[in-house]
Amino acid sequence: MPETWDNRFDVYFGVRASRDLYMVEDFRELSMLYASPSFVPVWSQQAQAGRRSDQVGAGADEDFNDRDGWKAHLAGPPAMIDATAPLLIRRGVRAADIHAER
């Protein structure tokens, strides 16, 4: 990333259980270097108090109302991508601005 980064970005990291989380320190470090990034782990199967528990797309969908002009980069299993893309479109992300790596 460039030294100055003015664009907002949010990383929603969907995991089934804590053992699936990785690179947490790298994301925390990015959050300290840049003003805009947020790192939000979302657990789908290991709910506990103080943690976000849901499907990752639904978790991100709750946090933002209008995403007009946003770009989305999705990586994960096809079912997650297929479930998340329509949520993003409904909130204003253009289909052409949704990029997926399956």
Backbone torsions as a table, in degrees:
resi	resn	phi	psi	omega
1	MET	NA	147.9	177.9
2	PRO	-66.6	161.6	-178.9
3	GLU	-62.3	-36.7	176.1
4	THR	-110.8	129.8	-177.2
5	TRP	-136.1	112.1	-176.0
6	ASP	-97.3	-15.1	-177.5
7	ASN	-80.8	140.5	176.1
8	ARG	-76.4	140.1	169.7
9	PHE	-145.9	147.3	-178.3
10	ASP	-129.6	136.1	178.2
11	VAL	-111.6	116.0	173.4
12	TYR	-103.8	118.1	-172.9
13	PHE	-111.3	103.1	-179.6
14	GLY	-85.2	128.9	177.9
15	VAL	-137.5	155.2	174.9
16	ARG	-80.4	-43.6	-176.0
17	ALA	-144.1	165.7	-177.9
18	SER	-56.9	-32.2	-179.3
19	ARG	-63.3	-18.0	-179.3
20	ASP	-85.9	-11.4	179.1
21	LEU	-75.3	138.0	174.6
22	TYR	-149.3	161.2	-179.2
23	MET	62.6	23.5	-179.0
24	VAL	-59.1	-45.0	-179.9
25	GLU	-63.4	-35.9	177.8
26	ASP	-63.0	-42.8	178.6
27	PHE	-67.3	-39.5	177.5
28	ARG	-63.6	-39.5	178.3
29	GLU	-63.2	-43.8	175.9
30	LEU	-58.5	-41.1	-180.0
31	SER	-63.2	-28.9	179.4
32	MET	-82.9	-28.8	-178.0
33	LEU	-81.0	-31.9	-175.6
34	TYR	-122.1	145.9	-176.0
35	ALA	-72.6	-30.5	-168.4
36	SER	-93.1	-25.8	-172.0
37	PRO	-70.2	143.3	169.6
38	SER	-126.7	144.0	-179.5
39	PHE	-118.8	117.1	-174.8
40	VAL	-124.9	99.9	172.5
41	PRO	-73.2	140.7	179.6
42	VAL	-129.8	116.7	-179.0
43	TRP	-90.3	131.1	179.6
44	SER	-96.6	-22.7	-175.0
45	GLN	-127.4	-8.6	-174.9
46	GLN	-123.4	66.1	-177.4
47	ALA	-67.7	135.9	174.9
48	GLN	-148.6	155.7	178.5
49	ALA	-58.2	138.2	178.2
50	GLY	85.4	0.6	178.5
51	ARG	-115.9	149.1	172.3
52	ARG	-75.5	127.6	180.0
53	SER	-129.6	118.0	-179.1
54	ASP	174.9	-175.4	166.8
55	GLN	-78.3	143.8	-171.6
56	VAL	-59.2	-39.8	179.2
57	GLY	-64.9	-41.3	178.4
58	ALA	-66.9	-36.5	177.4
59	GLY	-62.9	-44.6	177.9
60	ALA	-68.0	-34.7	-178.7
61	ASP	-62.5	-32.4	-179.6
62	GLU	-70.2	-25.1	-170.5
63	ASP	-86.7	-19.6	-174.0
64	PHE	-136.0	132.9	178.7
65	ASN	-88.1	-46.1	-173.3
66	ASP	-122.0	120.6	-179.9
67	ARG	-118.4	25.2	178.5
68	ASP	-58.3	129.3	-179.5
69	GLY	86.4	-4.1	179.6
70	TRP	-79.4	159.6	171.5
71	LYS	-118.9	143.3	180.0
72	ALA	-124.1	135.2	176.6
73	HIS	-121.4	113.0	-176.2
74	LEU	-109.1	139.3	174.2
75	ALA	-139.1	135.0	179.2
76	GLY	151.7	-167.7	-178.3
77	PRO	-67.5	150.2	-179.1
78	PRO	-52.9	-38.3	-179.2
79	ALA	-62.9	-38.7	178.7
80	MET	-67.2	-44.6	179.6
81	ILE	-63.6	-44.4	179.7
82	ASP	-63.6	-31.2	179.5
83	ALA	-81.0	-31.4	-174.5
84	THR	-83.7	-38.8	-175.9
85	ALA	-55.4	-46.5	179.0
86	PRO	-63.0	-32.3	176.7
87	LEU	-64.1	-41.9	179.3
88	LEU	-65.8	-42.9	179.3
89	ILE	-62.1	-42.5	179.5
90	ARG	-60.3	-31.3	-179.4
91	ARG	-89.8	1.8	172.8
92	GLY	114.4	-4.7	176.9
93	VAL	-74.6	130.1	177.9
94	ARG	-71.0	141.8	-178.8
95	ALA	-55.5	-36.5	-179.8
96	ALA	-67.8	-16.9	179.8
97	ASP	-98.1	9.5	176.0
98	ILE	-104.8	117.2	-178.3
99	HIS	-114.5	135.6	-175.1
100	ALA	-131.8	140.9	172.6
101	GLU	-121.8	114.8	-177.3
102	ARG	-99.4	NA	NA
